[in-house]
Amino acid sequence: MSSNPFRGAFPHQHRDPRSLVERIQAQLAERIAEAVDMAALTLMVELRQHHGRPAPETTNDADRQEFEQLSADVLAHLHGAFLSELGADERAELERAEAAQTSLRERYLSGQVLLARRLSDYWQRFEIHQAAFAETRLASPPKNEGWLARLFKS
């Protein structure tokens, strides 16, 4: 017979040394990172279609770098858009939450986690800001490809 017949509905939590708050924050950070990555991937595909470029490939290093840059751009845009809506006290709290992280991506993600926990309409705002960013990027001309690419287009 087992030592504890009542293991609970979520046995993986019993082996996780983090507190409930830490687990919730980690899951929230994962969901936000996934949403940012999905927004970046969708935008990347739309930009490629809009500019007549081939679809991105997962095995292509240049495509991967372009995706990572676009994901960072989406996250930076979200950071700036939310920051512009906050009052002085909320900005200070956001800056404190972000200061604990070392990389820029982790800083922005921890800020988004704080905002998601504090703002009841966070996901609606997220969608609005992400859509505005996508609209702006789709309306802008393609980035300069360099002189060699221009030479072969002529």
Residue frames as qw, qx, qy, qz and C-alpha x, y, z in Angstrom:
[[0.000, 0.889, 0.458, 0.000, 0.00, 0.00, 0.00],
 [0.384, 0.576, -0.043, 0.720, 1.26, 3.49, -0.79],
 [0.348, -0.198, -0.504, 0.765, 2.27, 5.84, 1.97],
 [0.180, 0.370, 0.214, -0.886, -0.13, 8.60, 0.88],
 [0.345, 0.425, 0.814, 0.192, -3.31, 7.55, -0.94],
 [0.177, 0.914, 0.340, -0.131, -4.37, 11.21, -1.37],
 [0.598, -0.052, 0.238, 0.763, -1.86, 12.63, -3.79],
 [0.113, 0.647, 0.098, -0.748, -4.00, 15.49, -5.03],
 [0.665, 0.678, 0.285, -0.131, -5.18, 16.48, -8.46],
 [0.471, 0.833, -0.255, 0.137, -1.84, 17.94, -9.51],
 [0.889, -0.374, 0.020, 0.265, 0.95, 15.70, -8.20],
 [0.639, 0.426, -0.036, 0.639, 3.64, 17.63, -10.14],
 [0.133, -0.834, 0.064, -0.532, 3.07, 20.58, -7.80],
 [0.796, -0.603, 0.036, -0.032, 4.09, 18.54, -4.79],
 [0.835, -0.090, 0.116, 0.530, 7.61, 18.18, -6.12],
 [0.329, 0.700, 0.090, 0.627, 7.93, 21.84, -7.13],
 [0.497, -0.306, -0.442, 0.682, 9.84, 23.77, -4.45],
 [0.026, 0.249, 0.101, 0.963, 8.40, 27.12, -5.58],
 [0.217, 0.316, 0.599, -0.703, 5.55, 28.78, -3.73],
 [0.391, 0.621, 0.679, -0.001, 2.12, 29.04, -5.31],
 [0.149, 0.916, 0.030, -0.371, 2.73, 32.71, -6.18],
 [0.179, -0.579, 0.639, 0.473, 6.04, 31.85, -7.84],
 [0.389, 0.163, 0.870, 0.253, 4.42, 29.05, -9.86],
 [0.327, 0.796, 0.485, -0.156, 1.59, 31.33, -10.97],
 [0.042, 0.867, -0.228, -0.441, 4.05, 34.03, -12.01],
 [0.290, -0.335, 0.789, 0.426, 6.14, 31.51, -13.94],
 [0.393, 0.424, 0.804, 0.137, 3.07, 30.18, -15.75],
 [0.221, 0.897, 0.254, -0.285, 1.92, 33.70, -16.51],
 [0.106, -0.715, 0.482, 0.495, 5.37, 34.56, -17.90],
 [0.365, -0.015, 0.863, 0.348, 5.21, 31.46, -20.11],
 [0.354, 0.676, 0.646, -0.026, 1.76, 32.44, -21.43],
 [0.112, 0.917, -0.019, -0.382, 2.86, 36.00, -22.16],
 [0.227, -0.514, 0.676, 0.477, 6.05, 34.79, -23.88],
 [0.396, 0.256, 0.851, 0.231, 3.96, 32.40, -25.98],
 [0.287, 0.835, 0.437, -0.172, 1.52, 35.17, -26.91],
 [0.023, -0.832, 0.303, 0.464, 4.40, 37.48, -27.90],
 [0.300, -0.273, 0.811, 0.421, 6.00, 34.73, -29.98],
 [0.396, 0.497, 0.767, 0.090, 2.70, 33.91, -31.69],
 [0.204, 0.912, 0.172, -0.311, 2.13, 37.57, -32.47],
 [0.126, -0.691, 0.530, 0.475, 5.66, 37.82, -33.89],
 [0.374, -0.005, 0.870, 0.322, 5.28, 34.67, -35.98],
 [0.367, 0.702, 0.607, -0.062, 1.91, 35.77, -37.35],
 [0.108, 0.919, -0.062, -0.373, 3.31, 39.18, -38.19],
 [0.284, -0.481, 0.690, 0.461, 6.40, 37.65, -39.80],
 [0.410, 0.294, 0.828, 0.245, 4.23, 35.50, -42.09],
 [0.264, 0.858, 0.416, -0.148, 1.99, 38.47, -42.94],
 [0.069, -0.833, 0.297, 0.462, 5.00, 40.69, -43.66],
 [0.356, -0.216, 0.794, 0.443, 6.50, 38.04, -45.92],
 [0.376, 0.547, 0.735, 0.137, 3.23, 37.69, -47.84],
 [0.114, 0.923, 0.209, -0.303, 2.78, 41.45, -48.04],
 [0.041, -0.802, 0.435, 0.407, 6.27, 41.97, -49.47],
 [0.829, 0.463, -0.228, -0.214, 6.20, 38.94, -51.76],
 [0.038, 0.580, -0.800, 0.149, 8.83, 37.01, -49.85],
 [0.631, -0.046, -0.765, -0.124, 8.80, 33.25, -49.21],
 [0.731, -0.612, -0.129, -0.272, 7.35, 31.88, -45.99],
 [0.182, -0.714, 0.634, -0.235, 9.79, 31.49, -43.09],
 [0.842, 0.083, -0.532, -0.021, 11.44, 28.13, -42.56],
 [0.723, -0.678, 0.098, -0.092, 12.24, 26.68, -39.17],
 [0.896, -0.098, 0.128, 0.414, 15.57, 25.30, -40.38],
 [0.458, 0.661, 0.041, 0.593, 16.81, 28.62, -41.75],
 [0.515, -0.334, -0.356, 0.705, 19.10, 30.49, -39.33],
 [0.066, 0.126, 0.123, 0.982, 18.37, 33.89, -40.94],
 [0.454, -0.487, -0.497, -0.556, 14.63, 33.29, -40.59],
 [0.643, -0.475, -0.534, 0.273, 15.14, 32.30, -36.95],
 [0.368, -0.169, -0.189, 0.894, 17.11, 35.49, -36.26],
 [0.160, -0.294, -0.308, -0.891, 14.46, 37.57, -38.01],
 [0.574, -0.530, -0.573, -0.248, 11.78, 35.90, -35.87],
 [0.590, -0.407, -0.438, 0.543, 13.71, 36.50, -32.64],
 [0.188, 0.000, -0.005, 0.982, 14.24, 40.16, -33.56],
 [0.338, -0.393, -0.431, -0.738, 10.57, 40.61, -34.42],
 [0.626, -0.515, -0.583, 0.056, 9.58, 38.95, -31.15],
 [0.457, -0.287, -0.293, 0.789, 11.88, 41.34, -29.27],
 [0.014, -0.174, -0.212, -0.962, 10.35, 44.26, -31.19],
 [0.485, -0.519, -0.555, -0.432, 6.81, 43.18, -30.26],
 [0.622, -0.492, -0.492, 0.358, 7.80, 42.89, -26.60],
 [0.327, -0.126, -0.101, 0.931, 9.55, 46.29, -26.65],
 [0.195, -0.350, -0.369, -0.839, 6.48, 47.87, -28.25],
 [0.578, -0.567, -0.570, -0.139, 4.21, 46.35, -25.60],
 [0.547, -0.347, -0.370, 0.666, 6.53, 47.65, -22.89],
 [0.141, 0.018, 0.067, 0.988, 6.45, 51.19, -24.29],
 [0.339, -0.425, -0.504, -0.671, 2.70, 51.17, -24.95],
 [0.606, -0.577, -0.544, 0.065, 1.82, 50.00, -21.45],
 [0.490, -0.236, -0.261, 0.798, 4.40, 52.33, -19.89],
 [0.011, 0.225, 0.194, 0.955, 2.80, 55.34, -21.56],
 [0.493, -0.519, -0.496, -0.491, -0.54, 54.47, -19.94],
 [0.652, -0.395, -0.550, 0.343, 0.77, 54.18, -16.38],
 [0.248, -0.946, -0.008, -0.211, 0.84, 56.75, -13.62],
 [0.132, 0.750, -0.563, 0.321, 4.02, 57.65, -11.71],
 [0.599, -0.409, 0.605, -0.328, 3.47, 55.12, -8.90],
 [0.937, 0.214, 0.250, -0.117, 2.69, 52.31, -11.33],
 [0.607, 0.711, -0.320, 0.153, 5.78, 53.18, -13.41],
 [0.145, -0.675, 0.649, -0.320, 7.98, 52.99, -10.33],
 [0.789, -0.159, 0.533, -0.259, 6.53, 49.59, -9.44],
 [0.878, 0.477, 0.034, -0.018, 7.09, 48.38, -13.00],
 [0.352, 0.772, -0.477, 0.228, 10.69, 49.60, -12.98],
 [0.439, -0.524, 0.664, -0.303, 11.34, 47.78, -9.69],
 [0.900, 0.089, 0.392, -0.169, 9.92, 44.54, -11.08],
 [0.767, 0.627, -0.100, 0.089, 12.01, 44.84, -14.23],
 [0.025, 0.836, -0.513, 0.193, 15.21, 45.78, -12.41],
 [0.732, -0.383, 0.546, -0.138, 15.49, 42.32, -10.87],
 [0.900, 0.310, 0.288, 0.102, 16.21, 40.73, -14.28],
 [0.463, -0.477, 0.411, 0.624, 19.45, 40.81, -16.26],
 [0.287, 0.157, 0.668, 0.668, 18.45, 40.42, -19.92],
 [0.250, 0.088, -0.089, -0.960, 16.22, 42.94, -21.66],
 [0.521, -0.167, -0.682, -0.485, 13.74, 40.24, -22.72],
 [0.465, -0.332, -0.766, 0.295, 13.45, 38.90, -19.16],
 [0.061, -0.189, -0.310, 0.930, 13.09, 42.45, -17.86],
 [0.390, 0.000, -0.286, -0.875, 10.23, 43.21, -20.23],
 [0.554, -0.217, -0.769, -0.232, 8.58, 39.85, -19.53],
 [0.331, -0.310, -0.699, 0.554, 8.68, 40.38, -15.77],
 [0.133, 0.155, 0.102, -0.973, 7.12, 43.80, -16.32],
 [0.500, -0.085, -0.538, -0.674, 4.37, 42.25, -18.42],
 [0.476, -0.269, -0.825, 0.140, 3.73, 39.67, -15.68],
 [0.110, -0.270, -0.485, 0.825, 3.33, 42.46, -13.15],
 [0.316, 0.106, -0.171, -0.927, 0.94, 44.31, -15.46],
 [0.511, -0.148, -0.748, -0.396, -1.06, 41.14, -16.14],
 [0.384, -0.329, -0.776, 0.377, -1.50, 40.66, -12.41],
 [0.076, -0.330, -0.338, 0.878, -2.43, 44.29, -11.76],
 [0.329, 0.217, -0.225, -0.891, -4.59, 45.25, -14.75],
 [0.609, 0.225, 0.679, -0.342, -7.95, 43.53, -15.06],
 [0.698, 0.667, 0.149, -0.215, -8.05, 44.29, -18.80],
 [0.342, -0.604, 0.589, 0.414, -4.43, 43.36, -19.48],
 [0.509, 0.094, 0.782, 0.347, -5.15, 40.85, -22.27],
 [0.377, 0.822, 0.428, 0.005, -7.52, 43.21, -24.06],
 [0.029, -0.936, 0.225, 0.270, -4.87, 45.94, -23.95],
 [0.510, -0.341, 0.696, 0.373, -2.24, 43.41, -25.03],
 [0.539, 0.444, 0.672, 0.245, -4.30, 42.59, -28.14],
 [0.224, 0.953, 0.190, -0.079, -4.87, 46.28, -28.94],
 [0.201, -0.834, 0.414, 0.305, -1.18, 47.19, -28.60],
 [0.546, -0.146, 0.749, 0.345, -0.03, 44.13, -30.51],
 [0.502, 0.635, 0.568, 0.150, -2.50, 44.83, -33.34],
 [0.103, 0.978, -0.025, -0.177, -1.37, 48.47, -33.53],
 [0.366, -0.608, 0.601, 0.367, 2.24, 47.34, -33.80],
 [0.563, 0.171, 0.753, 0.294, 1.38, 44.84, -36.56],
 [0.379, 0.841, 0.386, -0.004, -0.61, 47.46, -38.46],
 [0.063, -0.922, 0.259, 0.281, 2.29, 49.91, -38.30],
 [0.439, -0.393, 0.722, 0.363, 4.80, 47.31, -39.47],
 [0.542, 0.402, 0.708, 0.206, 2.56, 46.17, -42.33],
 [0.277, 0.929, 0.230, -0.085, 2.07, 49.77, -43.47],
 [0.208, -0.811, 0.404, 0.368, 5.80, 50.54, -43.56],
 [0.688, 0.591, -0.388, -0.162, 7.92, 49.76, -46.63],
 [0.965, -0.101, -0.134, 0.200, 10.22, 46.74, -46.49],
 [0.491, -0.753, 0.262, 0.352, 13.60, 47.22, -44.88],
 [0.367, 0.788, -0.440, -0.225, 16.45, 48.11, -47.18],
 [0.995, 0.002, 0.099, 0.016, 17.87, 44.85, -48.49],
 [0.556, -0.505, 0.424, 0.506, 21.31, 46.16, -49.42],
 [0.251, 0.661, -0.372, -0.602, 22.93, 47.15, -52.68],
 [0.070, -0.185, 0.933, 0.300, 23.40, 43.60, -53.98],
 [0.275, 0.450, 0.832, -0.171, 19.72, 42.74, -53.66],
 [0.298, 0.767, 0.147, -0.549, 18.74, 46.04, -55.29],
 [0.042, 0.517, -0.655, -0.549, 21.17, 45.34, -58.15],
 [0.100, 0.057, 0.968, 0.222, 19.50, 42.02, -58.95],
 [0.282, 0.613, 0.643, -0.362, 15.99, 43.50, -58.76],
 [0.168, 0.665, -0.158, -0.710, 16.80, 46.12, -61.39]]
